Amino acid sequence: MEKLFASMTGVQSAEAWDQAAAVAGLPDAANVTMTDGHHWELHTTPVTGAYYNALAYDPLSGNPAIAFSVSGFAKLARWNGASWAIETVGSGGTGIDLAFDPVDRNPSVSWGDTKLVFAHWTGAAWKLETIEKSNATNEFASLAYAPDGTPAIAYRSTAGKGSTRFAKKNGSSWVIQVVDSAYGGGYYSLAFDPSGRPAIAYAFDSDRNGSYDTLKLARWNGTAWKTEVVETGVVGYGVFASLAFDASGNPVMVHGNGTIRYVQWDGSSWVVETVASGNCSSLAFDSAGPIVSYVAAYKEVRFARRVGPGAWTTELVETVASNWLTHLVLDPQGFPSFTYRRNPGTGYVIGLARWVED
């Protein structure tokens, strides 16, 4: 089956994507063929020197967009069907995240770099809002839209003894709530459950020794935030936390720095599985179930799929020169895509891997 890829001017095949990339002067896609009827199409974006990055697909065009931070600025790269258009969103950019507004379908970018900033494209210009003027850190602030169409951000503040916070827009202003008043949170992942209530997975330093050793989950019950320790006691727990909800509405997370752990609530207790050795994990659900992108030992970018309780298959996508975060999402056709940091010989750039059906 040929996978189609939407462009600004219509629906674009995988071959058309490659041809447009070549015309635009971008490196041709490298195809990594698998044995089960698909291959990975690897693209080098012109995003060079980036550190933090986030991937999302434009709901209007179906094209990919990548928010990233580089040289003290937050930027956005958008594929327009023929080339990547890169624009500066604002100053700062660490802990960056990207989401598309479900109402006007324009992109929004958030970051925490002392200031907590939310930027939204109006269709003509970027409108920037400073939610907190100080004390917001770069601990992977997480942006998501609630089912009511309003943006929300999970982040860390260093004010006082420090806290995990949740900011949600209400009309023209932002309402800020303290989720966890204990200092030491980071690696935030925000998602909304099927009832529309927010939940946040994050890393926590339980013994205050400077190393994350705990995975925590905070959930809004309608009147207050309730937090719980999901796993604790091992350095690396909670790092690269990624949260999603399964088809039954139960929370599922992956996390870990050295061993990637899959944690799922089964209605009465937490079920824990080992996905693989590695880090930099990102979780999503496709039509077949949970999938994970991650970086393994020897800087192998890999993709894992759960094929049964406690059973995972993994495949090598590319060997890179940098262990850093991956960001996994589904494209408009429901196939996985993810960004990662690579070095093709011209400096660290963001790579984009796309699953294509053969």
Secondary structure, DSSP 8 states (H G I E B T S, - for coil): ---EEEETTEEEEHHHHHHHHHHTT----EEEE-SSSEEEEEEEEEEES--SEEEEE-TTT--EEEEEEETTEEEEEEE-SSSEEEEEEEE--TT-EEEE-TTT--EEEEEESEEEEEEEE-SSSEEEEEEEEEEE--S--EEEE-TTS-EEEEEEE-STT-EEEEEEEETTEEEEEEEE-SS-EEEEEEEE-TTS-EEEEEEE-TT-SSS--EEEEEEE-SSSEEEEEEEESSTTTTTT-EEEE-TTS-EEEEE-SEEEEEEEE-SSSEEEEEEEEEEEEEEEEETTEEEEEEEEGGGEEEEEEEEETTEEEEEEEEE-S-----EEEE-TTS-EEEEEEE-SSSS-EEEEEEEEE-
